[in-house]
């Protein structure tokens, strides 16, 4: 890299420092939509930061009547207490055996990832960004952006996905494609359990396998993960060093894991005048007041906001 140019890595991109001057902007909704549309239109580069709210706005369903209907057998077997209210909570249930653990997780992966087709909003978003240099940083596990047509080399899913498994102890840094296995489990599941012969074992240590989802320090970051990390760093380095306009398009990122997207986006705003921020989030679209006119926080239904921005951009 040329002298004086800044190289961005995922490590120096991350930030745990929250803003101290959050406000809900009082600008009328239609004016916010115009501001957001202009920021996106004027940008040469767009970095998408996608959180759980994006999948929810796109139609992904995790709880409510849908969960009660599709996971009725699990609620009947394990009770309808605090765990069996939605797919997120059910993932933390203390399943008594590996047959039970994979009985549940294979179904969640089928419903939330492999079979899920909630991509119309993602396709609308990608149409909005047509012609831009874009990259997507996502904490979602559902693969929605890839399904919507965004090339995999423009996506960095930092927290894992519903399509891979790993050694539970993280004894080696490799994850394994489990799509075919989950199909087999789904077909063979009986009374919420899978047959013992389908329970995966680590090919190296012979121990338990887990989902490749970031739940602790044993999360496996394999060669593909680091390749995606490098592409992310290269994209952001190129964008910043170009001196051209960059729009950070933050979608449904709350305060569950703000150190991965929300706080780092604010850090970039503080460090680079060429950057603008569009934050879409129902109920949590607070913006640091110090960002002034370079940031807009739209506290409304994200699906409607994206469609309205698309109409003007």
Secondary structure, 3 states (H helix, E strand, C coil): CCCCCCCCCHHHHCCCCCCCCEECCCCCHHHHHHHHHHHHHHCCEEEEEECHHHHHHHCCCCEHHHHHHHCHHHHHHHCCCCCCCEHHHHCCCCCCCHHHHHHHHHHHHHHHHHCCCCCHHHHHHHHHCCCCEEEEEECCCCCHHHHCCCCHHHEEECCEEEEEEEECCCCCCCCEECHHHHHHHHHHCECCECCHHHCCECCCCCCEEEEEECCCCCCCCCHHHHHHHHHHHHHHHHHHHHCCCEEEEEECCCCCCCCCCHHHHHHHHHHCCCEEEEEECCCCCCEEHHHHHHEEEECCCHHHHHHHHHHHC
